Each structure stands twice: as structure tokens, then as C-alpha cells.
Amino acid sequence: MLSGSSDSRIEHFVTLFDNNFLPMGLCLHASLMKHGQPFHLWIVCMDDLVEQNLWHLALPCVSLIPLSEVEDARLLAVKPSRSRGEYCWTLTPFTPQFVFGCELGVERVTYLDADLLFFDKPNQLLDEFTASSKHVLITDHAYDPRYERSGRARRGGKFCVQFMTFRRTVEAARVMHWWQDRCLEWCYARAEDGKFGDQKYLDVWPELFADEVHILLQKHKTLAPWNIKYMHDLYKGQLTPVFYHYQTLKIEGIDSLCLYSGYNIGNTADLIYQTYVQYLRDAIRRLNEMDISVPYIPRKKDFISKCIALKRRYVDGEQIIPLRS
């Protein structure tokens, strides 16, 4: 394991992903290099292959946390009952604790989903959190009103596990441990009794942990497919997000990249997606130079062929583009 820096000026982030998300993880890191300095990114390696590949890549400002070093008896006990994705969700509440355990000088840690890309300094959000004097930061989904009553919005809940900050305090630990216990008890990719994965648990935090949790006010700075069109229209196109969450983006094959699915975005986010495609092409170029295979997540054959043939056309809220330059 690499060690991070305890310099108080450095902002610490943690993420987790397996080798399927390696290209997206490289994009996240590259955007932090551009907009997040000084920072340190801790990566929980969800399989041996991604750990091996990241060692070869030797990314600056990064520490690797092997999965075997953080799995305790409680996590191992529930692992057989969870899919790979569900186990990632189960681990998420533990990631800040992993970092605090690795580096005693770290004062706060921000969890990041691996499919985020920064367009501006994350300190814009973290400064608001500091001013709140609270102990945990969460972000609202801020759904487009068209989606607020959709099944996906009801299932996913009010808050998004995408950018969450925990301070090294007793108060933050209380919230984190409560979340850990709930996810150990139940964390599955289905809606059941008001639960869904690791995320729906956050719905009760404003009431249960009112003195500890701050809800980010700058909703227009945290954009995603579920709110980009609404925010674009609300702010008349004058948007400068701190980050964009590329949920549902998948590399489906050597010539096919699914940018998003399930939302009608139109052309409001063209520049945001063009930016990501360039980051992704740079990441793939680097993987090729290192002789590291680019992972693909293909769909069913009949659907893939349809998407490739359509190239940049929109189909049922999806946009598919060729990945090659």
C-alpha cells in the first residue's frame, strides 16, 4: 500500500472500483490533477486486476488500498450474499474509515463515485461544508421535476451517494457507523421496505442526525443526467458545475460508448459529454501505451449492433457515439 500525506493543506478523497471502471477512474484522477490540487486520492481496489494495473500506471497523488487489507469478519460474512455491485455499495460507508486508519493526520475524507469528473475546484463545495461547522456533508439528487415522481427517483431516494465528506470527529463517526451497520444488515439492488442499496438510508439523516449532517446548498454545482436539462434551462445555460456525475455511461465496445440512458437530455450537455469523451480517449491511449487491456461492458448483441449503427442519434433517451477519434 502506498502512503498518503498528512499535510493539512491536502484534500483527501477516496473512491472504489474494479477493473471494469479503470478508464473512468483514470478520468476522475485526471480531472482532480487539473482542478483539485493539492489533493490525495485513495483507491480501494475491488479486484486484483485493477490493483495490478494501477500499480503499473503509478498515478501521482494516489494511494492504493487492497481489498484484502480492509475486509474484516463482518464484511466477509455478508460478501457471499452480495453481487459485485452490491458489495461495492456495502463497502462504501467504510471507505472514509479505511483512510482514517491508514493516515492518522487526515482530518477529513470525501468519498467520490468513480464516474465523476471535475470541471472546477471541489473546494467550492468543501468551503460551504466548513462554514456549516457540521461533521458530514451530503448532496441532494436535485431531480428535474419531470423525474421526481419516477420509479427511479423514488427508489434512489432524495440524496445521492456521489460526493460525501466525513470529518475525523466523534459526531461524524456516529453517522458513519450507523450507516455501516445498516449496510451490513441489508444492501441489495432492489427496492424493499423503504430501502435501496446503500443510498436510501440517507433519507432519514436530516432528521436523525440534524446536528451532524449538512446538505449542500449549491445544487447547481453538482450535475448529473437526472438534472442537467432542468438546471440548464433554469440558469439559461450559464452553468459551471464543480462536477458532473456520468451515471449509466459505459464503454460497450471498441467503437461504442453509451453516454447515458434513461433520461432525455437533448443537446443541453453536449460540451459536458464532449469533455468526458476527450478525457476517456486520453485514458484509453495511456492504457494502450502500457499494454493494459481496455475493459468493455457489452450489451445484448442485437442492441449493440443497433446502437453502433445509429452512432450519434438519440434512441429512447440514450446517446451512443463511436469511441475512436
Solvent accessible surface area in square Angstrom, and as a share of the most:
residue,aa,sasa,rsa
1,M,91,0.41
2,L,68,0.34
3,S,94,0.60
4,G,15,0.14
5,S,40,0.26
6,S,59,0.38
7,D,46,0.24
8,S,87,0.56
9,R,189,0.69
10,I,35,0.18
11,E,22,0.10
12,H,7,0.03
13,F,0,0.00
14,V,0,0.00
15,T,0,0.00
16,L,13,0.06
17,F,7,0.03
18,D,13,0.07
19,N,16,0.08
20,N,68,0.35
21,F,70,0.29
22,L,0,0.00
23,P,0,0.00
24,M,3,0.01
25,G,3,0.02
26,L,11,0.06
27,C,1,0.01
28,L,0,0.00
29,H,8,0.04
30,A,40,0.31
31,S,0,0.00
32,L,0,0.00
33,M,67,0.30
34,K,144,0.61
35,H,39,0.17
36,G,7,0.07
37,Q,91,0.40
38,P,67,0.42
39,F,5,0.02
40,H,17,0.08
41,L,1,0.00
42,W,1,0.00
43,I,1,0.00
44,V,0,0.00
45,C,2,0.01
46,M,5,0.02
47,D,35,0.18
48,D,118,0.61
49,L,89,0.44
50,V,0,0.00
51,E,39,0.17
52,Q,96,0.43
53,N,9,0.05
54,L,4,0.02
55,W,109,0.38
56,H,111,0.49
57,L,4,0.02
58,A,75,0.58
59,L,13,0.07
60,P,65,0.41
61,C,45,0.27
62,V,9,0.05
63,S,0,0.00
64,L,3,0.02
65,I,0,0.00
66,P,13,0.08
67,L,23,0.12
68,S,93,0.60
69,E,102,0.46
70,V,20,0.11
71,E,31,0.14
72,D,58,0.30
73,A,83,0.64
74,R,108,0.40
75,L,0,0.00
76,L,88,0.44
77,A,78,0.61
78,V,25,0.14
79,K,73,0.31
80,P,117,0.74
81,S,65,0.42
82,R,22,0.08
83,S,60,0.39
84,R,125,0.45
85,G,39,0.38
86,E,22,0.10
87,Y,6,0.02
88,C,23,0.14
89,W,82,0.29
90,T,0,0.00
91,L,0,0.00
92,T,4,0.02
93,P,0,0.00
94,F,1,0.01
95,T,0,0.00
96,P,1,0.01
97,Q,63,0.28
98,F,21,0.09
99,V,0,0.00
100,F,19,0.08
101,G,61,0.59
102,C,47,0.28
103,E,30,0.14
104,L,145,0.72
105,G,36,0.34
106,V,2,0.01
107,E,115,0.52
108,R,47,0.17
109,V,0,0.00
110,T,0,0.00
111,Y,11,0.04
112,L,0,0.00
113,D,26,0.13
114,A,9,0.07
115,D,20,0.10
116,L,0,0.00
117,L,0,0.00
118,F,2,0.01
119,F,45,0.19
120,D,35,0.18
121,K,117,0.49
122,P,4,0.02
123,N,63,0.32
124,Q,61,0.27
125,L,0,0.00
126,L,0,0.00
127,D,88,0.46
128,E,29,0.13
129,F,2,0.01
130,T,82,0.48
131,A,86,0.67
132,S,32,0.21
133,S,85,0.55
134,K,60,0.26
135,H,28,0.13
136,V,0,0.00
137,L,0,0.00
138,I,0,0.00
139,T,1,0.00
140,D,11,0.06
141,H,7,0.03
142,A,14,0.11
143,Y,27,0.10
144,D,6,0.03
145,P,68,0.42
146,R,127,0.46
147,Y,31,0.12
148,E,89,0.40
149,R,195,0.71
150,S,39,0.25
151,G,37,0.35
152,R,85,0.31
153,A,6,0.05
154,R,152,0.56
155,R,89,0.32
156,G,7,0.07
157,G,6,0.05
158,K,106,0.45
159,F,1,0.00
160,C,4,0.03
161,V,10,0.06
162,Q,3,0.01
163,F,0,0.00
164,M,0,0.00
165,T,0,0.00
166,F,0,0.00
167,R,79,0.29
168,R,94,0.34
169,T,35,0.20
170,V,126,0.72
171,E,68,0.31
172,A,0,0.00
173,A,28,0.21
174,R,127,0.46
175,V,0,0.00
176,M,8,0.03
177,H,84,0.38
178,W,58,0.20
179,W,2,0.01
180,Q,3,0.01
181,D,54,0.28
182,R,59,0.22
183,C,0,0.00
184,L,22,0.11
185,E,116,0.52
186,W,26,0.09
187,C,0,0.00
188,Y,35,0.13
189,A,59,0.46
190,R,117,0.43
191,A,69,0.53
192,E,62,0.28
193,D,127,0.66
194,G,60,0.57
195,K,45,0.19
196,F,34,0.14
197,G,1,0.01
198,D,6,0.03
199,Q,29,0.13
200,K,42,0.18
201,Y,20,0.08
202,L,0,0.00
203,D,47,0.25
204,V,71,0.41
205,W,0,0.00
206,P,47,0.30
207,E,157,0.70
208,L,89,0.44
209,F,6,0.03
210,A,51,0.39
211,D,118,0.61
212,E,13,0.06
213,V,8,0.04
214,H,25,0.11
215,I,52,0.26
216,L,3,0.01
217,L,134,0.66
218,Q,39,0.18
219,K,81,0.34
220,H,53,0.24
221,K,34,0.14
222,T,4,0.03
223,L,0,0.00
224,A,1,0.01
225,P,3,0.02
226,W,5,0.02
227,N,1,0.01
228,I,2,0.01
229,K,65,0.28
230,Y,76,0.29
231,M,11,0.05
232,H,56,0.25
233,D,82,0.42
234,L,99,0.49
235,Y,84,0.32
236,K,170,0.72
237,G,30,0.29
238,Q,150,0.67
239,L,32,0.16
240,T,78,0.45
241,P,9,0.06
242,V,0,0.00
243,F,0,0.00
244,Y,0,0.00
245,H,7,0.03
246,Y,1,0.00
247,Q,64,0.28
248,T,35,0.20
249,L,8,0.04
250,K,79,0.33
251,I,3,0.01
252,E,4,0.02
253,G,16,0.15
254,I,97,0.49
255,D,44,0.23
256,S,0,0.00
257,L,0,0.00
258,C,0,0.00
259,L,4,0.02
260,Y,2,0.01
261,S,20,0.13
262,G,44,0.42
263,Y,6,0.02
264,N,90,0.46
265,I,3,0.01
266,G,36,0.34
267,N,111,0.57
268,T,28,0.16
269,A,3,0.02
270,D,45,0.23
271,L,134,0.67
272,I,19,0.10
273,Y,7,0.03
274,Q,97,0.43
275,T,38,0.22
276,Y,0,0.00
277,V,9,0.05
278,Q,90,0.40
279,Y,37,0.14
280,L,0,0.00
281,R,57,0.21
282,D,66,0.34
283,A,8,0.06
284,I,24,0.12
285,R,115,0.42
286,R,91,0.33
287,L,0,0.00
288,N,89,0.46
289,E,126,0.57
290,M,80,0.36
291,D,135,0.70
292,I,13,0.07
293,S,94,0.61
294,V,21,0.12
295,P,18,0.12
296,Y,87,0.33
297,I,45,0.23
298,P,89,0.56
299,R,67,0.24
300,K,163,0.69
301,K,181,0.77
302,D,107,0.55
303,F,61,0.25
304,I,29,0.15
305,S,67,0.43
306,K,106,0.45
307,C,5,0.03
308,I,61,0.31
309,A,81,0.63
310,L,33,0.16
311,K,84,0.36
312,R,119,0.43
313,R,158,0.58
314,Y,99,0.37
315,V,31,0.18
316,D,132,0.68
317,G,12,0.12
318,E,21,0.09
319,Q,5,0.02
320,I,8,0.04
321,I,9,0.05
322,P,42,0.27
323,L,10,0.05
324,R,143,0.52
325,S,126,0.82
